[in-house]
Amino acid sequence: MLEPLEYAHPSYTNQSASFIHVLGNGHIEDDSLPITSQLTYVSTVRMTEAVRVYYQNPTAKLILTGYAGANTEISTAKMHEQLALALGVPAQNIIINEEPRDTQEESLVVKSIVGDQPVIVITTANHMRRAMGFYELAGLNAIPAPTMHLSRQGNDMKFTDLYPHAEFLRMSQFAIHEWIGILYQKIQG
């Protein structure tokens, strides 16, 4: 269920762009924890990939989006900024927008910033197919940079894969969420 989503777009291969957009995910606020523990695992992986890609495009602007959730005062975009700064991205190369609440809104905000210029899009591999759909609808020149692949393409199934495992449930949860999102996206047009 997950493999067709995660391998719908190739991995990033050093294409250059003036903008890199990292889709938001989530966080908690607890100053007693390092920023990597306050961000969700997904956010930390996305931001790590974003900084890696940024160092291949050191003049690019990093666009960070995401709102403050119901139980937080600081936006996900600001939390992502903290990690980017900690990993050496200069503040002048970071653009923050704290308004978008979902991927569709993020794509529209990015369009208002980059116009027709290419933008590298960083999100989890299972979400990239749906995200690119929104970017295409917004008329963006998007370069996919999927990360956090959970399935392994081309791996032969082993007998042990039939054993119940919590990781398989998690992977199924991600896949079902995305397939339903893609269906909803198609219905919306």
C-alpha positions in Angstrom: 0.0 0.0 0.0 2.8 2.4 0.8 5.3 1.6 -2.0 3.3 3.2 -4.9 3.0 6.4 -2.9 6.6 6.6 -1.8 8.2 5.8 -5.1 5.8 7.9 -7.3 8.6 10.6 -7.4 12.3 10.1 -7.6 14.7 11.2 -4.8 16.3 14.6 -5.1 19.4 14.5 -7.3 21.1 17.9 -7.0 18.7 20.0 -9.1 19.3 23.7 -8.3 16.6 26.1 -7.2 16.4 29.4 -5.5 13.7 28.2 -3.1 13.3 25.1 -0.9 9.9 24.5 0.8 9.5 22.3 3.8 6.0 21.2 4.6 5.0 21.5 8.2 4.0 18.6 10.4 3.9 19.2 14.2 5.5 19.8 17.5 5.2 20.2 21.2 6.6 23.0 23.3 8.8 22.0 26.2 11.9 24.2 26.7 13.5 21.4 28.8 13.9 19.3 25.6 16.1 19.9 22.6 14.4 21.2 19.5 14.8 17.7 17.9 12.6 16.3 20.7 10.0 19.0 20.5 9.5 18.5 16.8 7.6 15.4 15.7 9.8 12.6 14.2 8.4 13.5 10.8 9.2 17.2 11.2 12.8 16.4 12.3 13.3 14.1 9.3 11.9 16.7 6.9 14.0 19.5 8.3 17.2 17.3 8.2 16.6 16.7 4.6 15.9 20.3 4.0 19.1 21.4 5.5 21.0 18.7 3.5 19.4 20.0 0.3 20.0 23.6 1.4 23.8 23.0 1.6 23.7 21.8 -2.0 21.9 25.1 -2.8 23.5 27.5 -0.3 22.0 30.7 -1.9 18.5 29.3 -1.8 15.8 30.6 0.5 14.3 28.0 2.9 10.5 28.5 3.1 9.0 27.1 6.3 5.3 26.9 6.8 2.9 25.7 9.5 0.6 27.1 12.0 0.4 26.9 15.8 -1.8 24.0 16.8 -4.6 24.0 19.4 -2.2 23.2 22.2 0.7 25.3 21.2 1.6 29.0 21.1 4.5 28.8 18.7 3.9 27.8 15.1 5.5 24.8 13.5 7.2 27.1 11.0 9.0 28.9 13.9 9.9 25.6 15.5 11.4 24.5 12.1 13.3 27.7 12.0 14.9 26.9 15.4 16.2 23.7 14.0 17.4 25.3 10.7 19.3 27.9 12.7 20.8 25.3 15.0 22.0 23.4 11.9 23.7 26.5 10.4 21.2 28.0 8.0 21.6 31.8 8.1 18.5 33.7 9.3 18.5 35.8 6.2 17.9 32.7 4.1 14.8 31.6 5.9 11.2 32.7 5.0 8.5 32.0 7.5 4.8 31.8 6.9 2.7 30.7 9.9 -0.7 30.8 8.3 -1.1 27.6 6.2 -3.0 24.8 8.0 -2.7 22.1 5.3 -0.7 21.2 2.2 -3.1 22.9 -0.2 -2.8 26.2 1.7 1.0 25.7 1.8 1.1 25.4 -2.0 -0.8 28.6 -2.5 1.5 30.5 -0.1 4.6 29.2 -1.8 3.1 30.2 -5.2 2.8 33.8 -3.9 6.4 33.8 -2.8 8.2 32.0 -5.7 5.9 32.8 -8.7 7.2 30.7 -11.7 10.6 30.0 -10.2 11.5 26.4 -9.4 11.0 25.3 -5.8 12.3 22.1 -4.2 9.5 20.5 -2.2 10.5 18.5 0.9 8.0 16.2 2.5 7.7 12.6 3.5 7.8 10.2 0.7 4.3 8.8 1.4 2.9 12.4 1.2 4.8 13.6 -1.9 2.3 12.3 -4.5 -0.6 14.3 -2.9 1.6 17.3 -2.2 2.8 17.4 -5.8 -0.9 17.3 -6.9 -1.5 20.5 -4.9 1.7 22.1 -6.3 0.6 21.3 -9.9 -2.9 22.7 -9.2 -1.2 25.9 -7.9 0.9 26.1 -11.1 4.2 25.7 -9.3 7.4 24.5 -10.9 8.1 22.0 -8.2 11.0 19.7 -7.8 10.2 16.7 -5.5 12.6 15.9 -2.7 10.9 13.0 -0.8 12.3 11.7 2.5 11.6 9.2 5.2 10.8 6.3 2.9 9.3 3.5 5.0 8.9 0.8 2.4 11.7 -0.7 0.4 11.1 -0.9 -3.3 11.7 -4.2 -4.9 12.3 -6.1 -1.7 11.0 -9.7 -2.0 8.5 -10.6 0.6 9.8 -12.9 3.4 7.9 -15.3 5.6 8.7 -13.1 8.6 6.8 -10.2 6.9 3.6 -12.1 7.6 4.1 -11.8 11.4 2.2 -9.0 13.1 4.3 -6.0 13.7 3.5 -2.5 15.1 5.6 -0.9 12.3 3.4 -2.5 9.7 0.3 -1.0 11.3 2.0 2.4 11.3 2.9 2.1 7.6 -0.7 1.1 6.9 -2.0 4.1 8.8 0.2 6.4 6.7 -0.9 4.7 3.5 -4.6 4.8 4.2 -4.4 8.5 5.2 -2.7 9.4 2.0 -4.9 7.2 -0.3 -8.0 8.8 1.3 -6.4 12.2 0.8 -5.7 11.5 -2.8 -9.3 10.4 -3.4 -10.6 13.6 -1.7 -8.2 15.6 -3.9 -9.5 14.0 -7.0 -13.1 14.6 -5.9 -12.3 18.3 -5.2 -10.7 18.6 -8.6 
